[in-house]
């Protein structure tokens, strides 16, 4: 499976209004410095001490927004 890794700040910058809100991210304990990753299906996972935790998903044309926000490609 391929992912794009980014910080919580980069994710926050890429979100649309109809996706997760900053409050949703805070409830999931995602901060600006959190390590998150997005898979090709748009699932958002956050790095926890014991592994990755799925916290939501992106919809629409998210790939371009993610690439623009963090400058990274699928790995």
Rosetta blueprint (number, residue, H / E / L):
1 X L
2 X L
3 X E
4 X E
5 X E
6 X E
7 X E
8 X H
9 X H
10 X H
11 X H
12 X H
13 X H
14 X H
15 X L
16 X L
17 X L
18 X L
19 X L
20 X L
21 X L
22 X H
23 X H
24 X H
25 X H
26 X H
27 X H
28 X L
29 X L
30 X L
31 X L
32 X L
33 X L
34 X L
35 X E
36 X E
37 X E
38 X E
39 X E
40 X L
41 X L
42 X L
43 X E
44 X E
45 X E
46 X E
47 X E
48 X E
49 X L
50 X L
51 X E
52 X E
53 X E
54 X E
55 X E
56 X E
57 X E
58 X L
59 X L
60 X L
61 X L
62 X H
63 X H
64 X H
65 X H
66 X H
67 X H
68 X H
69 X H
70 X H
71 X L
72 X L
73 X L
74 X L
75 X L
